[in-house]
Amino acid sequence: MDKAFDMIRDLVSGLTGILVGVIGLGVVAGIVFDNNAWFFGGVLGNLLGVIQQLGDAGIVGLLAAALLYKLLK
């Protein structure tokens, strides 16, 4: 049973790493191609929207950002 949980944790960790890389690539593509990139066009706008929402939430947004940072670190 422990092996199953370890396998699922490794799978989720690997997918998270891939998605973080894709988000980074999307941000760079959005900056370079001015949000006109085929696949990555909306990533930068969506990321800025999330940052705006966290900023508007005040201390709760700060706690949510800290939690996300801890989870992705």
Sequence and secondary structure as in RCSB ss.txt:
>XXXX:A:sequence
MDKAFDMIRDLVSGLTGILVGVIGLGVVAGIVFDNNAWFFGGVLGNLLGVIQQLGDAGIVGLLAAALLYKLLK
>XXXX:A:secstr
 HHHHHHHHHHHHHHHHHHHHHHHHHHHHHHHTTT  TTTTTHHHHHHHHHHHHHHTTHHHHHHHHHHHHHH 
